């Protein structure tokens, strides 16, 4: 599965679901609120900006947003909502591409760092964030917690969502720390459509070590954008890292 195939025109077309899923107000608004607060009036950079799910409402609040995005079809969808002057976008990989200037905040939402399939690339992503930040700037990552405790001996998959017309499951390769997400969608005739995406999963402790290698220290970690306590039972986390002044 190549990244060009995963994030092509077909994915971009079905990605936006206004008012539901990732775009539901109860999902999106707390994220935008928190990021706007963390920006503290400064410029922000979104890695893997996609179709602008977060960037567009953030820009509408007056926060200057720039993006980096690998998929040109996703950028094309973004351009139906905001022009280049409103939200500039650099085409490239979030681990290596550079945007002009410095930023108060860099952020990566909805598990996107796991799209980088090696540890080296994920560490490079932290270092790329550090290159873009002003001294003391923040890097925010939203990421799921691997569900390995739900895997009994001999089982390789977990079902993480089931609803009418949709089943989502993950298959784990624990030897190589990889997971493939499988999305099954069913129409009224019973026909099924399958989409898959590979990821490299990261434990919170490993993520913190990557941050240290990039010159960051953990400032806060919560279970969601609203600030719920992160516990051993949390299925995801929002982690805020602060760049040490000497690392900038």
ZADO-1210 file (C-alpha; in nm, 4 decimals, padded with zeros to 6 digits):
<atoms>
<atom x="00.0000" y="00.0000" z="00.0000" code="UNK" pos="1"/>
<atom x="00.1712" y="00.3175" z="-00.1186" code="UNK" pos="2"/>
<atom x="00.0909" y="00.6549" z="00.0379" code="UNK" pos="3"/>
<atom x="-00.0060" y="00.7887" z="-00.3076" code="UNK" pos="4"/>
<atom x="-00.2670" y="00.5138" z="-00.3325" code="UNK" pos="5"/>
<atom x="-00.3943" y="00.5576" z="00.0237" code="UNK" pos="6"/>
<atom x="-00.4498" y="00.9321" z="00.0024" code="UNK" pos="7"/>
<atom x="-00.5578" y="00.9627" z="-00.3580" code="UNK" pos="8"/>
<atom x="-00.8635" y="01.1237" z="-00.5156" code="UNK" pos="9"/>
<atom x="-01.1078" y="00.8580" z="-00.3965" code="UNK" pos="10"/>
<atom x="-01.0010" y="00.8965" z="-00.0323" code="UNK" pos="11"/>
<atom x="-01.0093" y="01.2743" z="-00.0543" code="UNK" pos="12"/>
<atom x="-01.3607" y="01.2637" z="-00.1971" code="UNK" pos="13"/>
<atom x="-01.5034" y="01.0556" z="00.0889" code="UNK" pos="14"/>
<atom x="-01.2922" y="01.2077" z="00.3654" code="UNK" pos="15"/>
<atom x="-01.5178" y="01.5027" z="00.4499" code="UNK" pos="16"/>
<atom x="-01.8318" y="01.4104" z="00.6449" code="UNK" pos="17"/>
<atom x="-01.9770" y="01.7461" z="00.7542" code="UNK" pos="18"/>
<atom x="-02.1499" y="01.7291" z="01.0903" code="UNK" pos="19"/>
<atom x="-02.0700" y="01.3618" z="01.1573" code="UNK" pos="20"/>
<atom x="-01.7717" y="01.1432" z="01.2489" code="UNK" pos="21"/>
<atom x="-01.4516" y="01.3459" z="01.2763" code="UNK" pos="22"/>
<atom x="-01.6486" y="01.6549" z="01.1725" code="UNK" pos="23"/>
<atom x="-01.9129" y="01.6247" z="01.4454" code="UNK" pos="24"/>
<atom x="-01.9225" y="01.9438" z="01.6556" code="UNK" pos="25"/>
<atom x="-01.8584" y="01.7523" z="01.9779" code="UNK" pos="26"/>
<atom x="-01.5407" y="01.6069" z="01.8214" code="UNK" pos="27"/>
<atom x="-01.4113" y="01.9075" z="01.6298" code="UNK" pos="28"/>
<atom x="-01.4926" y="02.2079" z="01.8491" code="UNK" pos="29"/>
<atom x="-01.2933" y="02.0996" z="02.1585" code="UNK" pos="30"/>
<atom x="-00.9874" y="02.0392" z="01.9371" code="UNK" pos="31"/>
<atom x="-01.0141" y="02.3818" z="01.7770" code="UNK" pos="32"/>
<atom x="-01.0715" y="02.5465" z="02.1163" code="UNK" pos="33"/>
<atom x="-00.7640" y="02.3832" z="02.2688" code="UNK" pos="34"/>
<atom x="-00.5357" y="02.4541" z="01.9735" code="UNK" pos="35"/>
<atom x="-00.6451" y="02.8181" z="01.9562" code="UNK" pos="36"/>
<atom x="-00.5618" y="02.8554" z="02.3245" code="UNK" pos="37"/>
<atom x="-00.2226" y="02.6870" z="02.2909" code="UNK" pos="38"/>
<atom x="-00.1318" y="02.9114" z="01.9962" code="UNK" pos="39"/>
<atom x="-00.1538" y="03.2144" z="02.2275" code="UNK" pos="40"/>
<atom x="-00.2030" y="03.4470" z="01.9321" code="UNK" pos="41"/>
<atom x="00.0918" y="03.3142" z="01.7322" code="UNK" pos="42"/>
<atom x="00.1258" y="03.1449" z="01.3950" code="UNK" pos="43"/>
<atom x="00.0531" y="02.7714" z="01.3754" code="UNK" pos="44"/>
<atom x="00.1624" y="02.4917" z="01.1430" code="UNK" pos="45"/>
<atom x="-00.0389" y="02.1744" z="01.0841" code="UNK" pos="46"/>
<atom x="00.1460" y="01.8631" z="00.9721" code="UNK" pos="47"/>
<atom x="-00.0709" y="01.6549" z="00.7355" code="UNK" pos="48"/>
<atom x="-00.3347" y="01.9261" z="00.7039" code="UNK" pos="49"/>
<atom x="-00.5549" y="01.7087" z="00.4812" code="UNK" pos="50"/>
<atom x="-00.8778" y="01.8711" z="00.3669" code="UNK" pos="51"/>
<atom x="-00.8643" y="02.1339" z="00.6421" code="UNK" pos="52"/>
<atom x="-01.0935" y="01.9710" z="00.8978" code="UNK" pos="53"/>
<atom x="-00.9165" y="02.1534" z="01.1831" code="UNK" pos="54"/>
<atom x="-00.7292" y="02.4259" z="00.9960" code="UNK" pos="55"/>
<atom x="-01.0335" y="02.5906" z="00.8375" code="UNK" pos="56"/>
<atom x="-01.2287" y="02.6549" z="01.1615" code="UNK" pos="57"/>
<atom x="-00.9021" y="02.7549" z="01.3313" code="UNK" pos="58"/>
<atom x="-00.8316" y="03.0118" z="01.0593" code="UNK" pos="59"/>
<atom x="-01.1897" y="03.1371" z="01.0877" code="UNK" pos="60"/>
<atom x="-01.1089" y="03.2294" z="01.4481" code="UNK" pos="61"/>
<atom x="-00.8268" y="03.4508" z="01.3280" code="UNK" pos="62"/>
<atom x="-00.5402" y="03.2073" z="01.3944" code="UNK" pos="63"/>
<atom x="-00.2804" y="03.2231" z="01.1115" code="UNK" pos="64"/>
<atom x="-00.2525" y="02.8630" z="00.9845" code="UNK" pos="65"/>
<atom x="-00.0035" y="02.7102" z="00.7416" code="UNK" pos="66"/>
<atom x="-00.0058" y="02.3442" z="00.6405" code="UNK" pos="67"/>
<atom x="00.2176" y="02.0659" z="00.5119" code="UNK" pos="68"/>
<atom x="00.0432" y="01.7907" z="00.3148" code="UNK" pos="69"/>
<atom x="00.1669" y="01.5030" z="00.0984" code="UNK" pos="70"/>
<atom x="-00.1586" y="01.4390" z="-00.0920" code="UNK" pos="71"/>
<atom x="-00.2447" y="01.6835" z="-00.3673" code="UNK" pos="72"/>
<atom x="-00.6036" y="01.5510" z="-00.3938" code="UNK" pos="73"/>
<atom x="-00.6511" y="01.6331" z="-00.0243" code="UNK" pos="74"/>
<atom x="-00.5138" y="01.9827" z="-00.0863" code="UNK" pos="75"/>
<atom x="-00.7578" y="02.0142" z="-00.3752" code="UNK" pos="76"/>
<atom x="-01.0469" y="01.9513" z="-00.1346" code="UNK" pos="77"/>
<atom x="-00.9027" y="02.2077" z="00.1046" code="UNK" pos="78"/>
<atom x="-00.8919" y="02.4634" z="-00.1750" code="UNK" pos="79"/>
<atom x="-01.2707" y="02.4435" z="-00.2087" code="UNK" pos="80"/>
<atom x="-01.2889" y="02.5872" z="00.1449" code="UNK" pos="81"/>
<atom x="-00.9920" y="02.8238" z="00.1721" code="UNK" pos="82"/>
<atom x="-00.7534" y="02.9782" z="-00.0810" code="UNK" pos="83"/>
<atom x="-00.3735" y="02.9805" z="-00.0693" code="UNK" pos="84"/>
<atom x="-00.3627" y="03.3268" z="00.0839" code="UNK" pos="85"/>
<atom x="-00.5902" y="03.2220" z="00.3698" code="UNK" pos="86"/>
<atom x="-00.4202" y="02.8871" z="00.4417" code="UNK" pos="87"/>
<atom x="-00.0858" y="02.8382" z="00.2633" code="UNK" pos="88"/>
<atom x="00.0098" y="02.4726" z="00.2094" code="UNK" pos="89"/>
<atom x="00.3486" y="02.3211" z="00.1304" code="UNK" pos="90"/>
<atom x="00.3372" y="01.9926" z="-00.0613" code="UNK" pos="91"/>
<atom x="00.5584" y="01.7375" z="00.1086" code="UNK" pos="92"/>
<atom x="00.6170" y="01.4844" z="00.3834" code="UNK" pos="93"/>
<atom x="00.5630" y="01.5936" z="00.7436" code="UNK" pos="94"/>
<atom x="00.8952" y="01.4398" z="00.8480" code="UNK" pos="95"/>
<atom x="01.1065" y="01.6403" z="00.6027" code="UNK" pos="96"/>
<atom x="00.9167" y="01.9258" z="00.4324" code="UNK" pos="97"/>
<atom x="00.9761" y="02.2805" z="00.5538" code="UNK" pos="98"/>
<atom x="00.7422" y="02.5784" z="00.5718" code="UNK" pos="99"/>
<atom x="00.8692" y="02.9370" z="00.5700" code="UNK" pos="100"/>
<atom x="00.9156" y="03.1203" z="00.8975" code="UNK" pos="101"/>
<atom x="00.8753" y="03.0203" z="01.2606" code="UNK" pos="102"/>
<atom x="00.5634" y="02.9151" z="01.4511" code="UNK" pos="103"/>
<atom x="00.4347" y="02.9230" z="01.8074" code="UNK" pos="104"/>
<atom x="00.2583" y="02.5893" z="01.7630" code="UNK" pos="105"/>
<atom x="00.2929" y="02.2811" z="01.5430" code="UNK" pos="106"/>
<atom x="00.0225" y="02.0157" z="01.5662" code="UNK" pos="107"/>
<atom x="-00.0619" y="01.6698" z="01.4333" code="UNK" pos="108"/>
<atom x="-00.4137" y="01.5387" z="01.4884" code="UNK" pos="109"/>
<atom x="-00.6161" y="01.2174" z="01.4594" code="UNK" pos="110"/>
<atom x="-00.3329" y="00.9610" z="01.4768" code="UNK" pos="111"/>
<atom x="-00.1523" y="01.0980" z="01.1726" code="UNK" pos="112"/>
<atom x="00.2011" y="01.0488" z="01.3068" code="UNK" pos="113"/>
<atom x="00.1350" y="00.6727" z="01.2859" code="UNK" pos="114"/>
<atom x="00.1187" y="00.7065" z="00.9061" code="UNK" pos="115"/>
<atom x="00.4985" y="00.7293" z="00.9212" code="UNK" pos="116"/>
<atom x="00.5891" y="00.3605" z="00.9134" code="UNK" pos="117"/>
<atom x="00.9327" y="00.3570" z="01.0751" code="UNK" pos="118"/>
<atom x="01.0628" y="00.4751" z="01.4092" code="UNK" pos="119"/>
<atom x="01.3280" y="00.6816" z="01.2311" code="UNK" pos="120"/>
<atom x="01.0629" y="00.8715" z="01.0332" code="UNK" pos="121"/>
<atom x="00.8603" y="00.9368" z="01.3471" code="UNK" pos="122"/>
<atom x="01.1667" y="01.0743" z="01.5283" code="UNK" pos="123"/>
<atom x="01.2391" y="01.2882" z="01.2205" code="UNK" pos="124"/>
<atom x="00.8871" y="01.4291" z="01.2503" code="UNK" pos="125"/>
<atom x="00.9644" y="01.5553" z="01.6009" code="UNK" pos="126"/>
<atom x="01.2870" y="01.7106" z="01.4793" code="UNK" pos="127"/>
<atom x="01.1050" y="01.8733" z="01.1894" code="UNK" pos="128"/>
<atom x="00.8551" y="02.0234" z="01.4330" code="UNK" pos="129"/>
<atom x="01.1426" y="02.1590" z="01.6419" code="UNK" pos="130"/>
<atom x="01.2959" y="02.3258" z="01.3348" code="UNK" pos="131"/>
<atom x="00.9743" y="02.5180" z="01.2772" code="UNK" pos="132"/>
<atom x="00.9114" y="02.6367" z="01.6337" code="UNK" pos="133"/>
<atom x="01.0086" y="02.9524" z="01.8142" code="UNK" pos="134"/>
<atom x="01.1961" y="02.9024" z="02.1464" code="UNK" pos="135"/>
<atom x="00.9556" y="02.7505" z="02.3973" code="UNK" pos="136"/>
<atom x="00.7033" y="02.6642" z="02.1248" code="UNK" pos="137"/>
<atom x="00.4698" y="02.3658" z="02.1489" code="UNK" pos="138"/>
<atom x="00.4156" y="02.0488" z="01.9475" code="UNK" pos="139"/>
<atom x="00.0756" y="01.8814" z="01.9966" code="UNK" pos="140"/>
<atom x="00.0006" y="01.5216" z="01.8989" code="UNK" pos="141"/>
<atom x="-00.3333" y="01.3387" z="01.9116" code="UNK" pos="142"/>
<atom x="-00.2781" y="00.9626" z="01.9046" code="UNK" pos="143"/>
<atom x="-00.4535" y="00.6389" z="01.9909" code="UNK" pos="144"/>
<atom x="-00.3243" y="00.3911" z="02.2480" code="UNK" pos="145"/>
<atom x="-00.2525" y="00.0472" z="02.0948" code="UNK" pos="146"/>
<atom x="-00.5172" y="-00.2050" z="02.2006" code="UNK" pos="147"/>
<atom x="-00.2790" y="-00.4935" z="02.2600" code="UNK" pos="148"/>
<atom x="-00.4395" y="-00.5785" z="02.5941" code="UNK" pos="149"/>
<atom x="-00.7556" y="-00.6671" z="02.3985" code="UNK" pos="150"/>
<atom x="-00.5706" y="-00.9347" z="02.2016" code="UNK" pos="151"/>
<atom x="-00.5956" y="-01.2794" z="02.3645" code="UNK" pos="152"/>
<atom x="-00.3307" y="-01.5376" z="02.2688" code="UNK" pos="153"/>
<atom x="-00.3617" y="-01.6410" z="01.9058" code="UNK" pos="154"/>
<atom x="-00.5793" y="-01.3462" z="01.7976" code="UNK" pos="155"/>
<atom x="-00.4378" y="-01.0733" z="01.5747" code="UNK" pos="156"/>
<atom x="-00.7342" y="-00.8373" z="01.5304" code="UNK" pos="157"/>
<atom x="-00.9524" y="-00.6034" z="01.7357" code="UNK" pos="158"/>
<atom x="-01.2845" y="-00.4540" z="01.6292" code="UNK" pos="159"/>
<atom x="-01.2793" y="-00.0890" z="01.7325" code="UNK" pos="160"/>
<atom x="-01.6061" y="00.0301" z="01.5798" code="UNK" pos="161"/>
<atom x="-01.9273" y="-00.1377" z="01.4722" code="UNK" pos="162"/>
<atom x="-02.2414" y="00.0386" z="01.3534" code="UNK" pos="163"/>
<atom x="-02.5024" y="-00.0112" z="01.0804" code="UNK" pos="164"/>
<atom x="-02.3258" y="-00.0047" z="00.7457" code="UNK" pos="165"/>
<atom x="-01.9738" y="00.0023" z="00.8904" code="UNK" pos="166"/>
<atom x="-01.7194" y="-00.2201" z="01.0672" code="UNK" pos="167"/>
<atom x="-01.3707" y="-00.1012" z="01.1607" code="UNK" pos="168"/>
<atom x="-01.1018" y="-00.3422" z="01.2763" code="UNK" pos="169"/>
<atom x="-00.7256" y="-00.3419" z="01.3240" code="UNK" pos="170"/>
<atom x="-00.4864" y="-00.6299" z="01.2579" code="UNK" pos="171"/>
<atom x="-00.1635" y="-00.6225" z="01.4594" code="UNK" pos="172"/>
<atom x="00.1885" y="-00.7354" z="01.3772" code="UNK" pos="173"/>
<atom x="00.3410" y="-00.7102" z="01.7242" code="UNK" pos="174"/>
<atom x="00.6846" y="-00.8270" z="01.6079" code="UNK" pos="175"/>
<atom x="00.7272" y="-00.5235" z="01.3811" code="UNK" pos="176"/>
<atom x="00.5022" y="-00.2839" z="01.5765" code="UNK" pos="177"/>
<atom x="00.2684" y="-00.2425" z="01.2796" code="UNK" pos="178"/>
<atom x="-00.1080" y="-00.2316" z="01.2492" code="UNK" pos="179"/>
<atom x="-00.3365" y="-00.2246" z="00.9463" code="UNK" pos="180"/>
<atom x="-00.6751" y="-00.0552" z="00.9845" code="UNK" pos="181"/>
<atom x="-00.9550" y="-00.2177" z="00.7798" code="UNK" pos="182"/>
<atom x="-01.2696" y="-00.0185" z="00.7036" code="UNK" pos="183"/>
<atom x="-01.5671" y="-00.2227" z="00.5773" code="UNK" pos="184"/>
<atom x="-01.8628" y="-00.0221" z="00.4454" code="UNK" pos="185"/>
<atom x="-02.1877" y="-00.1899" z="00.3410" code="UNK" pos="186"/>
<atom x="-02.4602" y="-00.0445" z="00.1215" code="UNK" pos="187"/>
<atom x="-02.8311" y="-00.1317" z="00.1349" code="UNK" pos="188"/>
<atom x="-02.7849" y="-00.4125" z="-00.1179" code="UNK" pos="189"/>
<atom x="-02.5312" y="-00.5853" z="00.1046" code="UNK" pos="190"/>
<atom x="-02.2341" y="-00.5000" z="-00.1159" code="UNK" pos="191"/>
<atom x="-01.9165" y="-00.4237" z="00.0803" code="UNK" pos="192"/>
<atom x="-01.6349" y="-00.1802" z="00.0130" code="UNK" pos="193"/>
<atom x="-01.2973" y="-00.2271" z="00.1842" code="UNK" pos="194"/>
<atom x="-01.0362" y="00.0408" z="00.2508" code="UNK" pos="195"/>
<atom x="-00.7125" y="-00.0266" z="00.4372" code="UNK" pos="196"/>
<atom x="-00.4325" y="00.1845" z="00.5820" code="UNK" pos="197"/>
<atom x="-00.1015" y="00.0770" z="00.7431" code="UNK" pos="198"/>
<atom x="00.0360" y="00.2378" z="01.0580" code="UNK" pos="199"/>
<atom x="00.3223" y="00.2065" z="01.3035" code="UNK" pos="200"/>
<atom x="00.1790" y="00.2191" z="01.6535" code="UNK" pos="201"/>
<atom x="00.3540" y="00.4086" z="01.9334" code="UNK" pos="202"/>
<atom x="00.3222" y="00.3706" z="02.3091" code="UNK" pos="203"/>
<atom x="00.3022" y="00.7001" z="02.5029" code="UNK" pos="204"/>
<atom x="00.6382" y="00.6257" z="02.6710" code="UNK" pos="205"/>
<atom x="00.8054" y="00.5749" z="02.3317" code="UNK" pos="206"/>
<atom x="00.6493" y="00.8963" z="02.2058" code="UNK" pos="207"/>
<atom x="00.7969" y="01.0811" z="02.5055" code="UNK" pos="208"/>
<atom x="01.1424" y="00.9451" z="02.4245" code="UNK" pos="209"/>
<atom x="01.1067" y="01.0607" z="02.0637" code="UNK" pos="210"/>
<atom x="01.0178" y="01.4021" z="02.2007" code="UNK" pos="211"/>
<atom x="01.3339" y="01.4100" z="02.4133" code="UNK" pos="212"/>
<atom x="01.5435" y="01.3228" z="02.1075" code="UNK" pos="213"/>
<atom x="01.3866" y="01.6218" z="01.9326" code="UNK" pos="214"/>
<atom x="01.4587" y="01.8621" z="02.2180" code="UNK" pos="215"/>
<atom x="01.1092" y="01.8583" z="02.3743" code="UNK" pos="216"/>
<atom x="00.9718" y="01.7844" z="02.7176" code="UNK" pos="217"/>
<atom x="00.6187" y="01.6724" z="02.8000" code="UNK" pos="218"/>
<atom x="00.4074" y="01.9617" z="02.9245" code="UNK" pos="219"/>
<atom x="00.0705" y="01.7848" z="02.9576" code="UNK" pos="220"/>
<atom x="-00.1192" y="01.4724" z="02.8542" code="UNK" pos="221"/>
<atom x="-00.4972" y="01.4288" z="02.8602" code="UNK" pos="222"/>
<atom x="-00.7378" y="01.1644" z="02.7371" code="UNK" pos="223"/>
<atom x="-00.9101" y="01.4068" z="02.4995" code="UNK" pos="224"/>
<atom x="-00.9184" y="01.7664" z="02.3777" code="UNK" pos="225"/>
<atom x="-01.1486" y="01.8705" z="02.6613" code="UNK" pos="226"/>
<atom x="-00.8841" y="01.7883" z="02.9227" code="UNK" pos="227"/>
<atom x="-01.0150" y="01.4612" z="03.0674" code="UNK" pos="228"/>
<atom x="-00.7650" y="01.2749" z="03.2850" code="UNK" pos="229"/>
<atom x="-00.5405" y="01.0291" z="03.1021" code="UNK" pos="230"/>
<atom x="-00.5519" y="00.6874" z="03.2709" code="UNK" pos="231"/>
<atom x="-00.4523" y="00.3278" z="03.2014" code="UNK" pos="232"/>
<atom x="-00.7978" y="00.2781" z="03.0478" code="UNK" pos="233"/>
<atom x="-00.7772" y="00.5724" z="02.8035" code="UNK" pos="234"/>
<atom x="-00.8053" y="00.4776" z="02.4377" code="UNK" pos="235"/>
<atom x="-00.6251" y="00.7864" z="02.3085" code="UNK" pos="236"/>
<atom x="-00.4373" y="01.0913" z="02.4273" code="UNK" pos="237"/>
<atom x="-00.3586" y="01.4520" z="02.3435" code="UNK" pos="238"/>
<atom x="00.0040" y="01.5198" z="02.4345" code="UNK" pos="239"/>
<atom x="00.1545" y="01.8690" z="02.4464" code="UNK" pos="240"/>
<atom x="00.5325" y="01.8978" z="02.4212" code="UNK" pos="241"/>
<atom x="00.7321" y="02.2125" z="02.4903" code="UNK" pos="242"/>
<atom x="01.0517" y="02.2903" z="02.3020" code="UNK" pos="243"/>
<atom x="01.3451" y="02.3718" z="02.5267" code="UNK" pos="244"/>
<atom x="01.4750" y="02.7253" z="02.4508" code="UNK" pos="245"/>
<atom x="01.8251" y="02.5943" z="02.3699" code="UNK" pos="246"/>
<atom x="01.6811" y="02.3426" z="02.1189" code="UNK" pos="247"/>
<atom x="01.5191" y="02.6041" z="01.8962" code="UNK" pos="248"/>
</atoms>
